[in-house]
Amino acid sequence: MGDTVFVLVLNAGSSSLKFNLFDMGKEVSIAEGMAERIGLNDAILACTIDGDKRKETLALPTHREALEAILERLHAGVLHDTPVHAVGHRVVHGGPKYGDSVLVTDEVLHDIEAFAMYAPLHNPANALGIRVAKETFPDVPHVAVFDTAFHHNIPDHARTYGIPYELSQKYGIRRYGFHGTSHAFVAARTAILLCRPLRALKIITCHIGNGTSICAVDHGKSVDTSMGMTPLQGVIMGTRCGTIDPSVVEMLMEYEHLDYAAITDLLNKKSGLLGISGVSSDFREIELAAESGNDRARLARDLLTYNVRQFIGSYATVLDGVDAITFTAGIGTHSTYVRAKVCSKLGFLGVKLDPEANEHGTGERIISTPDSRVVVTVVPTNEELMIARETVR
């Protein structure tokens, strides 16, 4: 294989394990897939290896068996006798400590588990994935790449909540932000599309998917972002409520007789687009329902675009002007309706969307008119490639 470097990127959930194998000599993915329903006898392993798609049902009692099954198929398909040279791990929360990717040590792994206080639905699973991978690959470097790292140094006035300062300091309560690898990736690609250096641009990146966050990027650095201490704050999402009055939580707990676990489940898994539309958390299904006359689906669709516009308008003032607005992630990349609806009320910024460019085309592209004061772009994100790059770095 010569100088080829293989980097395996892992993203562990509580009952899933997503993987992507990169040939970093060419920066191309040669295999990807996901094990789902881990812990059950009818778990699903879907893989695309060297262009060959396969899906099978098998028993995967734990993440260890899932990783073993993935590696067995990788060695049969593309790795053969070649080793994996490094493993990069997506970790949702780096807490107040980590503003950069790091080699995983015992201390780092302990910190990731401790930061479950900020991300109880994510960090424990991320830590479990790292432990299993380190046992499987004990002799290669493992790198933790944090969703929060890109936002680590946002200004104090942007990250501070209006609670007693001593409590903020004691518990590390602050805005952390998420989707950092995505926002960093698409901001850099936007600069390339504009043929201008990233350090000279003010960009608003809109990561709109099942999870959604907006980010103000000033000369390559995140200076504000819509998600907060946890991924629950900000724009309405697939199943997350987004920003609400905290007293709503108190009221629901009292009158619906909900304990902490139940209200957490309600706000994270039963709210958002799903809760409002009553149709689905999948925006494609919501769009179809809205077009068929479903009023609740229309409301969910309108609320999403309204929220995104709110943050774009806010971040235009944070940045004192904006050079580019970039749409990414599943909805941002694929929904022509969302892009058109969001941009329809941004004329005050000088945004002029090209309807033809918005409706047609694939991949990275500019969808604003040549005389638009703000360039509007679509840039498909590639968080896994960013994690592989960080691992090599």
Secondary structure, 3 states (H helix, E strand, C coil): CCCCCEEEEEEECCCEEEEEEEECCCCEEEEEEEEECCCCCCEEEEEEECCEEEEEEECCCCHHHHHHHHHHHHHHHHHCCCCCCEEEEEECCCCCCCCCCEECCHHHHHHHHHHHHCCCCCHHHHHHHHHHHHHHCCCCCEEEEECCHHHCCCCHHHHCCCCCHHHHHHHCCCCCCCCHHHHHHHHHHHHHHHCCCHHHCEEEEEEECCCEEEEEEECCEEEEECCCCCCCCCCCCCCCCCCCCHHHHHHHHHHCCCCHHHHHHHHHHCCHHHHHHCCCCCHHHHHHHHHCCCHHHHHHHHHHHHHHHHHHHHHHHHCCCCCEEEEEHHHHHHCHHHHHHHHCCCHHHCCCECHHHHHCCCCCEECECCCCCCEEEECCCCHHHHHHHHHHC
